[in-house]
Amino acid sequence: MFTRSIRSLRTDSHRGSMFGLLAVMLLLGGWGAWFFLGSVTVYEASATARLETEHTICQVQSPVSGRVLVADVPIGREVRAGDVLIELDAASLQYQLDEASARAAAISEQIALLRAEAKTHEQALEQLRQTAPLRLDEARARVREAEAAARFAREQLEQIEALIRSGNATELERRRALADAQQRDAAVEALRLAADRVMPEQALAEAERQAQLDQLTREIAQLESQQQADVVMIARLEHEIERCRIRSPIDGRIGEAAHLHADTVLDEGQWLATIVPTSTAVRVHAAFPAATAMGRIVPGQSARIRLDGFPWSQYGTISAVVEQVAGESRDGLVRVELAVTHNDDDDDDSDVLAGLEPLQHGLQGSVEVAVEQVSPAVLVLRAAGRRNVASVPVADARSGDANAITHMSKRIDG
């Protein structure tokens, strides 16, 4: 009844089954070797990422409140540092500036006149000081001249008196000689008094000149102080007027601007425009979850960037390297700065750098940082550990019971 079955069993050598089993064992062995000994790259993905120029982007704000006269801030305009973007109404300040300038000019003329007058007084005072010895010598010479005339008159009086005693002169001649001698003596006394008055009069004249010179000096100092106040006011008004001319702080391009027109009233500190520097080099600013990034992302690690607007399967990715990592988190995110290095793909058709050369500021995307190389087994163990941690009751984790904490620790270790 089983002739065919017996004949089939006799002809079957089980060789095919052995080869199949051997292939399965080899496959399982290779997979196990890869599972325990292989290496895979672990990446940390960012929450957000953005391309920015290496130079700081400038936000232009209104330094003062005022009414717009001229606004020239079209998006995309190339600007140079110092170019006027917006001009505010500064008519009242200009009037004050003109008034202060006119007052300062008038004060300058007054100061010039007073200085000329003071110079005249200085010259007169110097001449007084130089002529004082000459005047004194002149007065003394006149005294000596009068004394000589007085001595001669007395000698004549004595001779006439001798002649009278001999009967050769009259009494009238004696009286005339006596009057002349007395007159000469009085002239000597007057000249002596005049010589004594030379120095006091000289001192008084010098004092009067010095007083006038001091008065002029005080007036000049007062006018100079007013002039200095006007100069400070002029500088302040010029500064205020210049602040009404809102200029571009850097060379670049207007990336964004507020919609402005004439007669628009601006508030102090109001945002007006964003100036993007003219730089082809870009950096990547990314934000990573602090729970998984702190301590794992460090400078020097390699990374790859995927742009949202350019699918990586078509355009490829951008290679980068971590340069700086923030030491503090904000809102649960850690700031990481990366430098663009080169593209992963060699084909120009899929080279994102070739398609976007130069890379534009403001492109959004995501960053994946290679943090370590581990085996698949380690990854599986880590995943199991995370599941165990997630399954621990919240009440046990928050309670202070030592048994609950020990139980949770054992489950994590297992």
C-alpha positions in Angstrom: 0.0 0.0 0.0 2.9 2.4 0.7 5.2 1.4 -2.1 5.6 5.0 -3.4 6.2 6.5 0.1 8.9 3.8 0.9 10.5 4.4 -2.5 10.6 8.3 -1.8 12.1 7.9 1.6 14.8 5.7 0.2 15.8 8.2 -2.4 15.7 11.3 0.0 19.2 12.2 1.4 18.1 15.2 3.5 20.9 17.2 1.9 18.6 20.2 0.9 17.3 20.5 4.5 20.8 20.6 5.8 21.8 23.3 3.4 18.8 25.3 4.3 19.4 24.9 8.0 23.1 25.9 7.6 22.0 29.0 5.7 19.6 30.0 8.4 22.3 29.4 11.1 24.8 31.5 9.1 22.2 34.3 8.7 21.4 34.2 12.4 25.1 34.1 13.3 25.9 37.1 11.1 23.0 39.0 12.4 24.0 38.2 16.0 27.6 39.3 15.3 26.3 42.5 13.9 23.8 42.9 16.7 26.5 42.6 19.4 29.7 43.7 17.7 28.4 46.1 15.0 28.5 49.8 15.2 25.8 52.3 14.4 25.8 56.1 14.7 23.5 57.7 17.2 22.1 61.1 16.2 20.5 63.8 18.2 17.9 65.8 16.2 17.3 69.5 16.8 13.9 71.0 17.6 14.7 74.0 15.3 17.6 75.2 13.1 18.2 78.3 11.1 21.0 79.5 8.8 22.4 82.9 9.7 25.2 85.0 8.5 28.4 85.0 10.5 28.1 88.8 11.1 25.5 90.0 13.5 22.1 91.0 12.0 21.2 94.6 12.8 17.8 95.6 13.9 17.1 99.2 13.1 15.0 101.0 15.6 13.8 104.6 16.0 16.1 106.4 18.5 13.6 109.2 19.0 9.9 109.8 18.6 8.9 111.9 15.6 7.0 112.3 12.4 8.4 110.7 9.2 9.4 113.1 6.4 11.2 110.6 4.1 11.2 106.8 4.3 13.4 104.8 1.9 13.4 101.2 3.1 12.3 98.9 0.3 12.9 95.2 1.0 16.0 94.0 -0.8 17.7 97.4 -1.1 21.5 97.2 -0.9 22.7 99.8 1.7 26.1 101.0 2.8 27.0 102.0 6.4 25.8 105.5 6.9 23.1 105.6 4.3 20.0 107.5 5.4 17.1 105.1 5.6 14.4 107.3 7.3 14.4 111.1 8.0 12.2 112.5 10.8 10.9 116.0 11.2 13.5 118.1 13.0 12.3 121.7 12.1 12.0 122.8 15.8 15.5 121.5 16.6 16.8 123.3 13.5 15.3 126.6 14.6 16.9 126.2 18.0 20.2 125.4 16.4 20.1 128.5 14.2 19.3 130.6 17.2 22.2 129.2 19.2 24.5 129.6 16.3 23.6 133.2 15.8 24.0 133.9 19.6 27.4 132.2 19.6 28.5 134.3 16.6 27.5 137.5 18.3 29.3 136.5 21.5 32.4 135.8 19.4 32.4 139.3 18.0 32.0 140.8 21.5 34.8 138.7 22.8 37.0 139.9 19.9 36.3 143.6 20.7 36.8 143.2 24.4 40.1 141.4 23.8 41.3 144.2 21.6 40.4 146.7 24.3 42.1 144.6 26.9 45.2 144.5 24.8 45.2 148.3 24.6 45.0 148.6 28.4 47.8 146.1 28.7 50.0 148.2 26.4 49.1 151.4 28.3 49.9 149.7 31.6 53.2 148.6 30.3 54.0 152.1 29.1 53.2 153.5 32.5 55.5 151.1 34.1 58.3 151.9 31.7 57.9 155.7 32.0 57.7 155.8 35.8 61.5 156.0 36.4 61.8 158.7 33.7 59.1 160.8 35.3 60.8 160.5 38.7 64.2 161.4 37.3 62.6 164.4 35.5 61.0 165.6 38.7 64.2 165.3 40.6 66.1 167.2 37.9 63.7 170.0 38.2 64.1 170.1 41.9 67.9 170.3 41.5 67.4 173.1 38.9 65.2 175.0 41.3 67.6 174.5 44.2 70.5 176.0 42.1 68.3 179.0 41.3 67.4 179.4 44.9 71.1 179.3 46.0 71.9 181.9 43.4 69.1 184.1 44.7 70.3 183.8 48.3 73.8 184.7 47.3 72.5 187.8 45.5 70.6 188.8 48.6 73.7 188.5 50.7 75.7 190.7 48.3 73.0 193.3 48.3 72.9 193.3 52.1 76.7 193.8 52.1 76.4 196.7 49.7 73.7 198.3 51.8 76.0 198.2 54.8 78.7 200.0 52.7 76.1 202.5 51.4 76.3 201.3 47.8 72.8 199.8 47.5 69.3 200.9 48.4 66.7 199.2 50.6 64.5 198.6 47.5 67.1 196.5 45.9 67.5 194.4 49.1 63.7 193.8 49.2 63.6 192.8 45.6 66.5 190.3 46.1 64.7 189.0 49.2 61.5 188.4 47.4 63.3 186.7 44.6 65.1 184.3 47.0 61.9 183.5 48.8 60.2 182.8 45.5 63.0 180.5 44.5 62.8 178.6 47.8 59.0 178.2 47.3 59.6 176.8 43.8 62.1 174.3 45.2 59.5 173.2 47.8 56.8 172.8 45.2 59.0 170.8 42.9 60.0 168.5 45.8 56.4 167.9 46.6 55.7 167.2 42.9 58.6 164.7 42.9 57.2 163.0 45.9 53.8 162.6 44.2 55.3 160.9 41.1 55.3 157.4 42.6 51.9 157.5 44.3 50.3 158.9 41.1 52.1 156.2 39.1 50.8 153.5 41.4 47.3 154.9 41.2 47.4 155.1 37.4 48.6 151.5 37.2 45.9 150.4 39.7 43.2 152.1 37.6 44.5 150.5 34.4 44.8 147.1 36.1 41.2 147.4 37.4 39.9 148.2 33.9 41.9 145.3 32.6 40.5 142.9 35.3 37.0 144.1 34.5 37.5 143.4 30.8 39.0 139.9 31.7 35.9 139.1 33.8 33.6 140.2 31.0 35.5 138.1 28.5 35.4 135.1 30.9 31.6 135.5 31.3 31.1 135.7 27.6 33.4 132.7 27.0 31.3 130.7 29.5 28.1 131.7 27.6 29.9 130.9 24.3 30.9 127.4 25.7 27.3 126.8 26.8 26.1 127.7 23.3 28.7 125.4 21.8 27.5 122.6 24.0 23.9 123.4 23.0 24.8 123.5 19.4 26.5 120.1 19.6 23.5 118.6 21.5 21.1 120.0 18.9 23.2 118.7 16.0 23.3 115.3 17.7 19.5 115.4 18.1 19.1 116.4 14.5 21.4 113.7 13.4 19.4 111.2 15.4 16.4 112.2 13.3 18.3 110.9 10.3 18.1 107.1 10.8 21.1 105.5 9.0 22.2 102.0 8.2 24.7 100.8 10.8 26.4 98.3 8.5 26.8 97.3 4.9 24.1 94.9 3.8 20.7 94.3 2.4 17.3 95.3 3.9 15.8 91.9 4.8 12.6 93.2 6.4 11.1 96.6 6.9 8.1 98.2 8.4 5.5 99.8 6.1 6.2 103.5 6.5 5.1 106.6 4.6 5.3 110.3 5.1 3.6 111.7 8.2 3.8 108.4 10.0 4.4 109.0 13.7 7.1 106.8 15.2 7.6 106.0 18.9 11.1 105.8 20.4 12.4 102.3 20.1 10.0 101.2 17.4 11.3 98.6 15.0 11.9 99.9 11.5 14.0 97.4 9.5 16.4 94.5 9.6 19.7 94.8 7.9 21.3 91.5 6.8 25.1 91.8 6.4 26.6 91.2 3.0 28.4 88.0 3.9 28.4 84.8 1.9 29.5 82.7 5.0 26.7 81.4 7.1 26.5 79.6 10.4 23.8 77.3 11.8 22.0 78.2 15.0 20.0 75.2 16.3 18.0 74.4 19.4 18.1 70.9 21.0 16.0 69.5 23.8 18.0 70.0 27.0 17.0 66.6 28.4 18.8 64.7 25.6 21.4 67.2 24.5 23.0 68.5 27.7 26.3 66.6 28.1 26.0 64.7 24.9 26.6 67.4 22.3 30.1 68.9 22.5 32.2 71.0 20.2 33.9 69.1 17.4 31.1 66.6 16.7 30.0 66.2 13.1 26.5 67.0 12.0 24.3 67.1 8.9 21.7 69.7 8.0 18.5 69.2 6.2 16.7 72.2 4.8 12.9 72.3 5.0 12.4 73.9 1.6 14.8 71.5 -0.2 14.0 67.7 0.3 17.2 66.0 1.2 16.5 63.0 -1.1 16.8 65.4 -4.0 19.2 68.1 -2.9 21.2 66.2 -0.3 22.3 67.4 3.1 24.9 70.0 4.3 27.8 68.8 6.5 28.6 70.9 9.6 30.6 70.7 12.8 29.6 71.7 16.3 31.5 74.8 17.4 29.7 76.1 20.5 27.2 74.7 23.0 25.4 76.8 25.5 25.9 75.9 29.2 22.4 76.8 30.2 19.0 75.9 28.8 16.1 78.3 28.1 12.5 77.1 27.8 13.8 73.5 27.8 16.1 74.1 24.8 19.9 74.3 24.5 21.4 76.6 21.9 24.1 75.1 19.6 26.1 76.9 17.0 27.6 74.9 14.0 29.9 75.8 11.2 29.1 74.7 7.7 31.9 72.5 6.2 31.0 70.8 2.9 28.3 68.7 1.3 27.9 65.0 1.8 27.1 64.3 -1.9 29.7 64.5 -4.7 27.1 64.9 -7.5 26.6 68.5 -8.4 23.0 67.8 -9.4 22.1 66.9 -5.8 24.5 69.3 -4.2 22.5 71.7 -2.1 25.5 74.1 -2.0 25.6 74.2 -5.8 21.9 74.8 -5.9 21.9 77.6 -3.3 25.3 79.1 -3.7 25.7 81.3 -1.7 23.6 79.8 1.1 20.9 82.3 2.1 20.4 83.8 5.5 17.2 82.7 7.2 16.7 79.2 5.7 15.0 76.8 8.1 15.7 73.2 8.6 16.8 70.6 11.1 20.2 69.4 12.4 21.3 65.9 13.3 24.4 65.7 15.4 26.4 62.4 15.6 26.9 62.0 19.3 28.3 58.4 19.5 28.9 55.0 17.9 27.3 52.1 19.7 26.2 48.5 18.9 22.6 47.7 18.1 22.4 45.6 21.3 23.1 48.7 23.4 20.4 50.6 21.6 17.9 47.8 22.3 18.9 47.8 26.0 18.6 51.6 26.2 15.1 51.4 24.6 14.1 48.8 27.1 15.4 50.9 29.9 13.4 53.9 28.7 10.2 51.8 28.5 10.8 50.5 32.1 11.3 54.1 33.4 8.2 55.2 31.5 6.2 52.4 33.1 7.1 53.2 36.7 4.0 54.7 38.5 4.3 58.4 39.1 3.2 58.0 42.7 6.0 55.6 43.3 8.5 57.9 41.7 7.4 60.9 43.7 6.9 59.2 47.0 9.7 59.1 49.6 9.2 55.4 50.3 12.6 53.7 50.1 11.1 50.4 48.9 9.4 52.1 45.9 12.7 53.8 44.9 14.6 50.5 45.3 12.0 48.7 43.2 12.3 51.3 40.5 16.1 51.1 40.5 16.0 47.3 40.1 13.6 47.5 37.2 15.9 50.0 35.4 19.0 47.9 36.0 17.1 44.8 34.8 
